Amino acid sequence: MPLTHPIKYHLPLKWQSTAPANSMMLGEHSVVYGHPAIACALDQFIHIDWQSRPDSEIHIHSALANHMTNLQSLLTQTEAIHPKLKFVCHALAAFADRLPFGLTIRIRSDFSSTIGLGSSAAVLAAMLSGLNEITHQQKSILELFAIGHSLILKIQGRGSGTDLAASLSGGVIYFQPHSDQQPLEIKSLMQLNQDFPVSLIYAGYKTPTAEVLEVVAKQWLTRPTALASLYQQMGLTTLAAFEALQQQNLTRFYSLFKTYQELMTQLGVNDATLSLLIETLATCPSIHAAKISGSGLGDCVIGLGSLQNCPDSCKTILQSYKQLHVNITVQGAMTRAIPSERTTKTDLKKGLSQHE
């Protein structure tokens, strides 16, 4: 039922949510057409601090924007959605009818939104985790994904949600999108989560995904059958890579990783800068494989491994580009309540039961 009289608390209730950054490993472009993808969660995090309010107002503070609204506006979405905080506001709107009080929300990030670490999906994952805990909905990862994916489609019009699944689940995931032939499936590959460094090199520019998709559509306009065949090859390569990971056959996985890069070049989303970065990383013995990460025509190149044993010629080229050295993390989105001296564990449940 919609909130009419918010619950008053003498002491504020507090929570902390975190969600990891993410990166696509395999499955770019083809995942949109029902083929599988492999993605990973990385040890850079979005952090959200929540505090209940004695009114129905929502105060949001982040580096992108500050915004004030209220629960009733979120329910009706009347002047409640800030253009720079769409994922935050839409997530709040999805849970607004279950919130018995307003919230002060502070969002901070370990990483810049300009580098390809799926910051929007990580923020959405942290919001969904927090709201799930605050409202005691106890929804599963698949249920939270379904809510989040519907919001992604509402905001962006398209998107597989692979990045959201990675930030929700943690670790390395195999993601099979829902289609007429396949149900939605999210599998976690726990055996690769320890001591698995990843190097990301930012090209210095980024072409919006929608524009990349337009470029691809124009290039393949007269060859739809060939394009479908290419996507099929991408899907089969990703599936084979997943099987290699299950068997812990990393040599095979690295080979298929390189194969997928060749397929992305065929698709037409490679360019001179990305090629230079991939070729440079190939000269580094401590990088096992490298490819475009994301939709292409800019953004990032992902290298599996570290740059510690790279030759000087490689380091000289790479020093002109922003680098990020991270590790795969098993931690997915999570939220914990922050206890206070006088707040008991039943306070929130009591408020929720009164609201119901």
C-alpha positions in Angstrom: 0.0 0.0 0.0 1.3 3.5 -0.7 2.8 5.3 2.3 0.6 8.0 3.9 2.0 8.3 7.4 5.7 7.6 7.6 6.9 5.7 10.7 8.8 8.0 13.2 12.0 6.8 14.8 13.7 8.3 17.8 17.0 7.0 16.6 17.9 6.7 12.9 18.4 3.2 11.4 21.6 2.8 9.3 22.8 0.4 6.7 25.9 0.1 4.4 25.8 -1.5 1.0 28.6 -2.3 -1.4 28.7 -3.7 -4.9 31.7 -4.5 -7.1 32.7 -3.1 -10.4 32.4 -5.5 -13.3 33.9 -6.2 -16.7 32.6 -8.2 -19.6 35.1 -11.0 -20.6 33.3 -12.7 -23.5 29.9 -12.2 -25.1 29.8 -8.6 -26.2 27.3 -7.9 -28.9 26.1 -11.5 -29.3 24.6 -11.6 -25.8 22.0 -9.0 -27.0 20.8 -11.7 -29.4 20.3 -14.5 -26.9 23.8 -15.9 -26.8 25.7 -16.5 -23.6 28.3 -14.2 -22.0 31.1 -14.4 -19.4 31.7 -11.5 -17.0 33.5 -10.9 -13.8 33.3 -8.8 -10.6 36.3 -6.7 -9.8 37.7 -5.5 -6.5 36.7 -1.8 -6.9 33.5 -1.0 -5.2 30.5 1.3 -5.1 29.6 2.2 -1.4 26.2 3.4 -0.2 25.4 4.6 3.3 21.8 4.7 4.2 20.0 6.4 7.1 16.3 6.4 7.9 14.6 9.7 8.3 11.7 10.8 10.5 9.8 12.0 7.4 9.1 10.7 3.9 11.8 12.7 2.2 14.6 11.1 0.1 18.0 12.9 0.2 20.6 11.6 -2.3 24.2 12.7 -2.2 26.8 11.6 -4.8 29.6 12.9 -6.9 27.3 13.0 -9.9 24.5 15.1 -8.3 22.6 15.9 -5.1 18.9 15.4 -5.2 15.8 15.7 -2.9 12.5 14.1 -3.5 9.9 12.1 -1.4 8.3 8.7 -1.4 5.0 9.9 -2.7 6.7 11.5 -5.7 8.7 8.3 -6.3 5.4 6.3 -6.3 3.9 8.6 -8.9 7.3 9.4 -10.5 6.3 13.1 -10.5 9.5 15.2 -10.7 11.3 12.5 -8.8 13.8 11.2 -11.3 17.0 13.2 -11.5 18.6 12.9 -15.0 22.1 12.0 -13.5 20.7 9.6 -11.0 18.2 7.6 -13.0 19.3 4.1 -11.8 19.2 5.3 -8.1 15.8 7.0 -8.5 14.2 4.2 -10.4 15.4 1.6 -7.9 13.9 3.6 -5.1 10.6 3.9 -7.0 10.6 0.1 -7.4 10.6 -0.3 -3.7 8.9 2.9 -2.6 5.6 1.2 -1.6 7.5 -0.9 0.9 9.4 1.9 2.5 7.9 3.1 5.8 10.2 6.1 6.1 12.4 8.5 4.2 16.1 7.9 3.6 19.3 9.9 3.4 21.5 8.1 0.9 25.2 8.8 0.3 26.9 7.2 -2.6 30.7 7.0 -3.2 32.9 5.1 -5.6 36.4 3.6 -5.6 36.7 4.2 -9.3 35.9 6.7 -12.0 32.8 6.3 -14.1 34.9 7.2 -17.2 36.7 3.9 -17.3 34.8 0.8 -18.3 34.0 -0.8 -15.0 30.2 -0.9 -15.3 29.6 1.8 -12.7 25.9 2.2 -13.5 25.3 -1.5 -13.0 27.3 -1.5 -9.8 25.3 1.4 -8.4 22.1 -0.4 -9.4 23.3 -3.6 -7.8 24.1 -1.8 -4.5 20.8 0.0 -4.5 18.8 -3.2 -5.1 20.8 -5.0 -2.3 20.2 -2.2 0.1 16.5 -1.8 -0.6 16.0 -5.6 -0.4 17.6 -5.5 3.1 15.9 -2.4 4.3 12.4 -3.6 3.3 13.1 -7.2 4.4 11.9 -8.6 1.0 14.5 -11.4 1.0 14.5 -11.5 -2.8 17.0 -13.9 -4.5 19.7 -12.7 -6.9 17.6 -13.8 -9.8 14.6 -11.8 -8.5 16.8 -8.7 -7.9 18.2 -9.2 -11.4 14.7 -9.3 -12.9 13.8 -6.0 -11.2 17.1 -4.4 -12.2 17.0 -5.6 -15.8 13.5 -4.2 -16.2 14.8 -0.8 -15.0 17.8 -1.0 -17.4 15.3 -1.5 -20.3 13.1 1.3 -19.0 16.0 3.7 -18.8 18.2 2.6 -21.8 15.7 0.8 -24.0 18.2 -2.1 -24.4 20.8 -4.1 -22.6 21.4 -7.7 -21.6 22.1 -6.9 -17.9 25.2 -9.1 -17.9 27.1 -6.3 -16.0 24.3 -6.2 -13.4 24.4 -9.9 -12.9 28.2 -9.8 -12.3 27.9 -7.1 -9.7 25.0 -8.8 -8.0 26.7 -12.3 -7.9 30.4 -11.6 -7.6 33.2 -13.8 -9.0 33.3 -15.0 -12.6 29.8 -15.6 -14.0 28.3 -17.4 -17.0 25.3 -15.5 -18.1 22.6 -17.0 -20.4 20.0 -14.3 -21.2 16.3 -15.3 -21.4 15.1 -16.2 -24.8 12.4 -18.3 -26.5 14.8 -21.2 -26.5 16.6 -20.7 -23.2 15.6 -19.6 -19.6 17.6 -17.0 -17.8 20.7 -18.6 -16.1 23.4 -17.1 -14.0 26.2 -19.4 -12.9 29.2 -18.5 -10.7 32.6 -20.1 -11.4 34.2 -20.0 -8.0 37.4 -21.7 -8.8 38.8 -18.7 -10.7 38.1 -16.1 -8.1 41.4 -16.2 -6.2 44.6 -14.5 -7.4 43.4 -13.7 -10.9 44.7 -10.3 -11.9 43.1 -8.2 -14.6 44.7 -5.2 -16.4 42.4 -2.6 -18.0 43.8 0.0 -20.4 41.6 3.0 -21.2 41.8 4.1 -24.8 41.1 7.7 -23.8 37.7 8.0 -25.5 34.5 6.1 -25.6 31.8 5.7 -28.2 28.3 5.3 -26.7 27.0 1.8 -27.1 24.0 2.9 -29.0 26.3 4.6 -31.6 28.4 1.5 -31.9 25.3 -0.6 -32.5 24.3 1.8 -35.2 27.7 1.5 -36.9 27.4 -2.3 -36.8 23.9 -2.3 -38.2 24.9 -0.1 -41.1 28.0 -2.2 -41.9 26.0 -5.4 -42.0 22.7 -4.0 -43.4 23.0 -6.0 -46.6 24.4 -9.2 -45.0 21.9 -10.2 -42.3 22.6 -13.9 -42.6 26.4 -13.4 -42.3 25.9 -11.2 -39.2 23.7 -13.9 -37.6 26.3 -16.5 -38.4 29.0 -14.3 -36.8 26.9 -13.9 -33.6 26.5 -17.6 -33.6 30.2 -18.1 -33.7 30.6 -15.6 -30.9 28.1 -17.6 -28.8 29.8 -20.9 -29.5 33.2 -19.4 -28.6 31.8 -18.2 -25.3 30.2 -21.5 -24.5 33.5 -23.3 -25.3 35.3 -20.8 -23.0 32.9 -21.5 -20.2 33.5 -25.2 -20.6 37.2 -24.6 -20.5 36.8 -22.7 -17.3 34.7 -25.5 -15.8 37.6 -27.8 -16.6 40.1 -25.3 -15.3 41.8 -25.4 -18.6 43.2 -21.9 -18.7 45.3 -22.4 -21.8 42.2 -23.3 -23.8 40.3 -20.3 -22.2 43.1 -17.9 -23.2 43.1 -19.2 -26.7 39.3 -18.7 -27.0 39.6 -15.2 -25.5 41.9 -14.3 -28.4 39.5 -15.9 -30.9 36.7 -13.7 -29.6 38.8 -10.7 -30.2 39.2 -11.8 -33.8 35.4 -12.1 -34.1 35.0 -8.5 -32.7 37.4 -7.3 -35.4 35.3 -9.0 -38.0 32.2 -7.4 -36.6 33.8 -4.0 -37.2 34.2 -2.6 -33.6 38.0 -2.6 -33.5 40.0 0.6 -34.3 43.6 1.7 -34.6 44.0 2.6 -30.9 42.4 -0.6 -29.6 44.5 -2.7 -32.0 47.7 -1.0 -30.8 46.8 -1.7 -27.2 46.0 -5.3 -27.8 49.1 -5.9 -29.9 51.2 -4.2 -27.2 49.8 -6.3 -24.5 50.5 -9.4 -26.6 54.3 -8.6 -26.2 54.0 -8.8 -22.4 54.7 -12.4 -21.0 52.6 -11.8 -17.9 49.5 -11.0 -20.0 47.9 -14.3 -21.1 45.4 -12.8 -23.5 43.9 -9.4 -24.4 40.8 -8.1 -26.1 38.3 -5.3 -26.3 36.1 -5.0 -23.2 32.7 -3.6 -23.9 31.0 -2.7 -27.2 34.2 -1.4 -28.8 35.3 1.7 -30.9 37.0 3.0 -27.7 36.7 2.5 -24.0 38.9 -0.3 -22.6 41.1 -3.2 -23.5 41.2 -6.0 -20.9 44.3 -8.0 -20.4 44.2 -11.3 -18.4 47.2 -11.0 -16.1 49.5 -8.3 -14.8 51.9 -5.8 -16.4 54.8 -6.6 -14.1 56.9 -8.5 -16.6 56.3 -6.3 -19.7 59.3 -5.2 -21.8 60.3 -1.6 -21.7 58.9 -1.1 -25.3 55.5 -2.2 -24.0 55.6 0.1 -20.9 56.7 3.1 -23.1 53.5 2.7 -25.2 51.2 2.0 -22.4 52.4 4.9 -20.2 50.3 7.2 -22.5 47.1 5.5 -21.4 45.3 5.3 -18.2 45.8 1.9 -16.6 43.8 0.1 -13.8 45.2 -3.0 -12.1 42.5 -5.0 -10.3 41.6 -8.5 -9.2 38.5 -10.6 -9.6 36.5 -10.6 -6.4 34.1 -13.2 -5.0 32.1 -10.5 -3.3 28.9 -9.6 -4.9 26.4 -6.9 -3.8 25.8 -7.0 -0.1 24.2 -4.9 2.7 24.6 -4.9 6.4 22.7 -3.1 9.1 24.8 -0.8 11.4 23.7 -1.3 15.0 23.4 1.5 17.4 23.3 1.3 21.2 19.6 1.7 21.6 18.4 0.2 18.3 17.3 -3.4 18.4 17.1 -5.8 15.5 13.3 -5.8 15.7 12.9 -2.0 15.2 12.9 -2.2 11.4 10.6 -5.2 11.3 8.2 -3.5 13.7 8.1 -0.5 11.6 7.5 -2.6 8.5 4.7 -4.5 10.1 3.0 -1.3 11.1 3.3 -0.1 7.6 1.7 -3.2 6.2 
